[in-house]
Amino acid sequence: MSHPNDAAAPHAVDSDLSVGRVLRSPALLTRECLAGIITALALIPEVISFSVIAGVDPKVSLIASVVLCLTLSVLGGRPAMVTAAAGSVALVIGPMVHAHGVAYILPAVVLGGVIQILFGVAGLARMMRYIPRSVMLGFVNALGVLIFFAQVPHVWGQSSLVWLLFAVTLAIVLLLPRVLKSIPAPLIAIVAVTAAAWLLGWRVPDVGDEGPMSAGLPGLNALQVPLDLTTLHIVWPTALSIAFVGLMESLLTAKLVDDLTDTLSSKRRESWGLGIANILAAFYGGIAGCAMIGQTIVNVELGKARTRVSTLVAGLVLLLLVTGLSAVMAKIPMVVLAGIMMVVAVKTVNWHSLHPATLKRMPWSETLVMALTIVVTVWTGNLALGVLAGVIAAMMLFARRIAHVIHAERELSADGQSVRYTVRGPLFFASSNDLFEHFDYGRDPQQVTIDLTHAQIWDASSVAALDGIEYRYQRHGAQVTLIGLDTRSNAFHRRLSGKLE
């Protein structure tokens, strides 16, 4: 899948970097480290806001993000992809916390992590290939919308001073890269705006207003609920949601980064790595997470990072900010982080897919699937529901489209004593229902040949349909002969024919 930036700015960064090469090159190491720093700073406001959704202390989400980021830097299958406590996972944890309390987070996250490990070990990540391009486009565009509007409250309705700092942030992020490329513009914006607000004594909403920023590290979480069937009954629906929402968002984001960097990733490794990271975060942090597409775009597009070094640095910097530099972190104005994320949101949207000329050329069914994915995701705020709705719609439209590609050509013999039907197209539950209509049961002679050389049998519904056609001809005294089946279809037909009610 192409990205809006691809045509305008071809990759000026080597897409195939190793950690060893980065460590041997001061320039590459500097680039990766600076990308990690701005990524860590970009994580702070979203992680804190997601902690409110999940009903946990902000410090819990920040420490969990450190654990997730560091663990996936080592175990993950997609280098440079940022993993932390995410809003999509917070959305599914929140209802359980509000109903039963925070004590159930630990067993729910651990069980979710185990499911993710099993998913990865079993190689089920291959199922991601069945997500259509139109759903991917909807996923990316909806994320851009969600990221943008999540930042609006930090700007809209605020004082004129906040708007001034917002304008300064945009100017630095958008214009500075034209003259200075060695240092990421978002990092300069954060330092400059924070320093200006502090030195001039300007009072604007900052990170400290979002939640307590006490220094130090928490201890390991202890299990506070009994391991019995009652606990399992409470946590298993949330654990399943954690597992599959996290996997879906991480694997879709990994595919997006693959496209942006022209590299491949191991979805299987990413799956079991995410499971291990979530289990560790449960015991030392307390909340689950998954890939963060906005921060990943910051790391990969704005910071030009390509290796695990960047995410390792991001995790270490976030750890330093949460512990020793929490007082400094608390002074960062929220507007500068909001401005950066708004730029990220605009860059995330695939504008080419929304261009009128593109929409005019695209089949209406694919445009509908993309639009449905966007609407459901934005309306519910749940990426998993949006993608699920898009995939189901794509499947239904595909089944409807190919259900009508079955053709049966009728050829009557010269003497009128036999008739031959040549069937073309795939036979499955949708198309086989239409197959009945292609035969002239009452007027055909008593010798009927159905040539299936150009057709394939894919399910039991097709076998039942062929049996039904034979039965109808038998009622008219005609004999049906099937020819041309390939080896697989023939074996499938012989195994089920006459045995289906």
Solvent accessible surface area in square Angstrom, and as a share of the most:
residue,aa,sasa,rsa
1,M,48,0.21
2,S,52,0.34
3,H,8,0.03
4,P,31,0.19
5,N,38,0.20
6,D,44,0.23
7,A,100,0.78
8,A,90,0.70
9,A,64,0.49
10,P,104,0.65
11,H,67,0.30
12,A,104,0.80
13,V,18,0.10
14,D,59,0.31
15,S,32,0.20
16,D,114,0.59
17,L,21,0.11
18,S,61,0.40
19,V,56,0.32
20,G,30,0.29
21,R,102,0.37
22,V,0,0.00
23,L,108,0.54
24,R,183,0.67
25,S,28,0.18
26,P,106,0.67
27,A,77,0.59
28,L,29,0.14
29,L,58,0.29
30,T,69,0.40
31,R,56,0.20
32,E,0,0.00
33,C,38,0.23
34,L,29,0.14
35,A,0,0.00
36,G,0,0.00
37,I,49,0.25
38,I,2,0.01
39,T,1,0.00
40,A,0,0.00
41,L,14,0.07
42,A,3,0.03
43,L,0,0.00
44,I,0,0.00
45,P,5,0.03
46,E,20,0.09
47,V,0,0.00
48,I,0,0.00
49,S,43,0.28
50,F,36,0.15
51,S,0,0.00
52,V,103,0.59
53,I,70,0.35
54,A,0,0.00
55,G,30,0.29
56,V,21,0.12
57,D,67,0.35
58,P,14,0.09
59,K,26,0.11
60,V,45,0.26
61,S,0,0.00
62,L,1,0.00
63,I,2,0.01
64,A,0,0.00
65,S,0,0.00
66,V,6,0.04
67,V,22,0.13
68,L,0,0.00
69,C,1,0.01
70,L,43,0.21
71,T,17,0.10
72,L,11,0.06
73,S,7,0.04
74,V,93,0.53
75,L,46,0.23
76,G,1,0.01
77,G,5,0.05
78,R,14,0.05
79,P,35,0.22
80,A,1,0.01
81,M,9,0.04
82,V,0,0.00
83,T,2,0.01
84,A,0,0.00
85,A,1,0.01
86,A,3,0.02
87,G,10,0.09
88,S,8,0.05
89,V,0,0.00
90,A,2,0.01
91,L,62,0.31
92,V,25,0.15
93,I,1,0.00
94,G,2,0.02
95,P,88,0.55
96,M,11,0.05
97,V,11,0.06
98,H,135,0.60
99,A,73,0.57
100,H,91,0.41
101,G,28,0.26
102,V,86,0.49
103,A,26,0.20
104,Y,34,0.13
105,I,7,0.04
106,L,13,0.06
107,P,15,0.09
108,A,0,0.00
109,V,0,0.00
110,V,36,0.21
111,L,53,0.26
112,G,0,0.00
113,G,0,0.00
114,V,60,0.34
115,I,33,0.17
116,Q,0,0.00
117,I,44,0.22
118,L,112,0.56
119,F,26,0.11
120,G,0,0.00
121,V,86,0.49
122,A,61,0.48
123,G,2,0.02
124,L,76,0.38
125,A,3,0.03
126,R,139,0.51
127,M,110,0.49
128,M,28,0.13
129,R,162,0.59
130,Y,159,0.60
131,I,25,0.12
132,P,44,0.28
133,R,104,0.38
134,S,6,0.04
135,V,0,0.00
136,M,2,0.01
137,L,4,0.02
138,G,0,0.00
139,F,1,0.01
140,V,0,0.00
141,N,2,0.01
142,A,0,0.00
143,L,8,0.04
144,G,1,0.01
145,V,46,0.26
146,L,47,0.24
147,I,13,0.07
148,F,70,0.29
149,F,128,0.53
150,A,56,0.44
151,Q,5,0.02
152,V,37,0.21
153,P,84,0.53
154,H,42,0.19
155,V,4,0.03
156,W,181,0.63
157,G,72,0.69
158,Q,63,0.28
159,S,63,0.41
160,S,96,0.62
161,L,46,0.23
162,V,2,0.01
163,W,100,0.35
164,L,91,0.45
165,L,5,0.02
166,F,26,0.11
167,A,54,0.42
168,V,57,0.33
169,T,0,0.00
170,L,48,0.24
171,A,44,0.34
172,I,32,0.16
173,V,8,0.05
174,L,93,0.46
175,L,95,0.47
176,L,41,0.21
177,P,48,0.30
178,R,186,0.68
179,V,125,0.72
180,L,63,0.31
181,K,169,0.72
182,S,81,0.52
183,I,70,0.36
184,P,18,0.12
185,A,7,0.05
186,P,4,0.03
187,L,22,0.11
188,I,44,0.22
189,A,0,0.00
190,I,7,0.04
191,V,90,0.52
192,A,41,0.32
193,V,2,0.01
194,T,23,0.13
195,A,39,0.30
196,A,35,0.27
197,A,8,0.06
198,W,172,0.60
199,L,128,0.64
200,L,108,0.54
201,G,63,0.61
202,W,83,0.29
203,R,169,0.62
204,V,8,0.04
205,P,54,0.34
206,D,18,0.09
207,V,0,0.00
208,G,27,0.26
209,D,79,0.41
210,E,56,0.25
211,G,12,0.12
212,P,82,0.52
213,M,26,0.12
214,S,73,0.47
215,A,71,0.55
216,G,34,0.33
217,L,96,0.48
218,P,53,0.33
219,G,56,0.53
220,L,136,0.68
221,N,56,0.29
222,A,74,0.57
223,L,77,0.38
224,Q,136,0.60
225,V,15,0.09
226,P,88,0.55
227,L,142,0.71
228,D,64,0.33
229,L,146,0.72
230,T,88,0.51
231,T,5,0.03
232,L,83,0.41
233,H,133,0.59
234,I,30,0.15
235,V,4,0.02
236,W,114,0.40
237,P,62,0.39
238,T,13,0.08
239,A,0,0.00
240,L,65,0.33
241,S,40,0.26
242,I,1,0.00
243,A,0,0.00
244,F,91,0.38
245,V,11,0.06
246,G,0,0.00
247,L,5,0.02
248,M,45,0.20
249,E,10,0.04
250,S,1,0.01
251,L,2,0.01
252,L,0,0.00
253,T,0,0.00
254,A,0,0.00
255,K,68,0.29
256,L,1,0.00
257,V,0,0.00
258,D,15,0.08
259,D,36,0.18
260,L,1,0.00
261,T,0,0.00
262,D,100,0.52
263,T,28,0.16
264,L,168,0.84
265,S,23,0.15
266,S,49,0.31
267,K,45,0.19
268,R,121,0.44
269,R,83,0.30
270,E,2,0.01
271,S,1,0.00
272,W,72,0.25
273,G,0,0.00
274,L,0,0.00
275,G,0,0.00
276,I,55,0.28
277,A,0,0.00
278,N,0,0.00
279,I,36,0.18
280,L,86,0.43
281,A,0,0.00
282,A,0,0.00
283,F,87,0.36
284,Y,61,0.23
285,G,7,0.07
286,G,7,0.07
287,I,3,0.02
288,A,1,0.00
289,G,1,0.01
290,C,0,0.00
291,A,0,0.00
292,M,7,0.03
293,I,6,0.03
294,G,2,0.02
295,Q,1,0.01
296,T,0,0.00
297,I,0,0.00
298,V,0,0.00
299,N,1,0.00
300,V,0,0.00
301,E,19,0.08
302,L,33,0.16
303,G,3,0.03
304,K,81,0.34
305,A,0,0.00
306,R,10,0.04
307,T,3,0.02
308,R,50,0.18
309,V,14,0.08
310,S,0,0.00
311,T,5,0.03
312,L,73,0.36
313,V,23,0.13
314,A,0,0.00
315,G,0,0.00
316,L,91,0.45
317,V,28,0.16
318,L,0,0.00
319,L,52,0.26
320,L,95,0.47
321,L,13,0.07
322,V,2,0.01
323,T,27,0.16
324,G,58,0.56
325,L,70,0.35
326,S,7,0.04
327,A,73,0.57
328,V,87,0.50
329,M,1,0.00
330,A,17,0.13
331,K,115,0.49
332,I,8,0.04
333,P,1,0.01
334,M,4,0.02
335,V,4,0.02
336,V,0,0.00
337,L,1,0.01
338,A,1,0.01
339,G,0,0.00
340,I,4,0.02
341,M,0,0.00
342,M,15,0.07
343,V,11,0.06
344,V,0,0.00
345,A,1,0.01
346,V,73,0.42
347,K,61,0.26
348,T,0,0.00
349,V,11,0.06
350,N,2,0.01
351,W,132,0.46
352,H,97,0.43
353,S,5,0.03
354,L,62,0.31
355,H,99,0.44
356,P,101,0.64
357,A,42,0.33
358,T,13,0.08
359,L,63,0.31
360,K,180,0.76
361,R,168,0.61
362,M,53,0.24
363,P,71,0.45
364,W,160,0.56
365,S,9,0.06
366,E,63,0.28
367,T,37,0.22
368,L,86,0.43
369,V,4,0.02
370,M,11,0.05
371,A,42,0.33
372,L,62,0.31
373,T,0,0.00
374,I,31,0.16
375,V,89,0.51
376,V,26,0.15
377,T,1,0.00
378,V,58,0.33
379,W,210,0.74
380,T,54,0.32
381,G,25,0.24
382,N,20,0.10
383,L,11,0.05
384,A,14,0.11
385,L,83,0.41
386,G,0,0.00
387,V,2,0.01
388,L,88,0.44
389,A,25,0.19
390,G,0,0.00
391,V,29,0.17
392,I,82,0.42
393,A,15,0.12
394,A,14,0.11
395,M,123,0.55
396,M,131,0.58
397,L,28,0.14
398,F,106,0.44
399,A,21,0.16
400,R,149,0.54
401,R,125,0.46
402,I,36,0.18
403,A,8,0.06
404,H,124,0.55
405,V,59,0.34
406,I,6,0.03
407,H,105,0.47
408,A,20,0.15
409,E,92,0.41
410,R,108,0.39
411,E,114,0.51
412,L,87,0.43
413,S,38,0.25
414,A,120,0.93
415,D,100,0.52
416,G,30,0.28
417,Q,123,0.54
418,S,38,0.25
419,V,3,0.02
420,R,94,0.34
421,Y,1,0.00
422,T,21,0.12
423,V,0,0.00
424,R,92,0.34
425,G,16,0.16
426,P,37,0.23
427,L,1,0.00
428,F,24,0.10
429,F,118,0.49
430,A,22,0.17
431,S,0,0.00
432,S,1,0.00
433,N,97,0.50
434,D,36,0.19
435,L,1,0.00
436,F,49,0.21
437,E,143,0.64
438,H,66,0.29
439,F,14,0.06
440,D,39,0.20
441,Y,28,0.11
442,G,57,0.55
443,R,198,0.72
444,D,17,0.09
445,P,25,0.16
446,Q,118,0.52
447,Q,98,0.43
448,V,1,0.01
449,T,32,0.19
450,I,1,0.00
451,D,12,0.06
452,L,0,0.00
453,T,76,0.44
454,H,88,0.39
455,A,2,0.02
456,Q,63,0.28
457,I,1,0.00
458,W,139,0.49
459,D,33,0.17
460,A,43,0.33
461,S,48,0.31
462,S,0,0.00
463,V,0,0.00
464,A,43,0.33
465,A,5,0.04
466,L,1,0.00
467,D,33,0.17
468,G,19,0.18
469,I,0,0.00
470,E,37,0.17
471,Y,131,0.50
472,R,91,0.33
473,Y,1,0.00
474,Q,108,0.48
475,R,154,0.56
476,H,96,0.43
477,G,48,0.46
478,A,8,0.06
479,Q,106,0.47
480,V,12,0.07
481,T,65,0.38
482,L,39,0.20
483,I,62,0.31
484,G,37,0.36
485,L,31,0.16
486,D,63,0.33
487,T,121,0.71
488,R,106,0.39
489,S,0,0.00
490,N,54,0.28
491,A,52,0.41
492,F,40,0.17
493,H,20,0.09
494,R,173,0.63
495,R,142,0.52
496,L,39,0.19
497,S,32,0.21
498,G,71,0.68
499,K,145,0.61
500,L,61,0.30
501,E,221,0.99
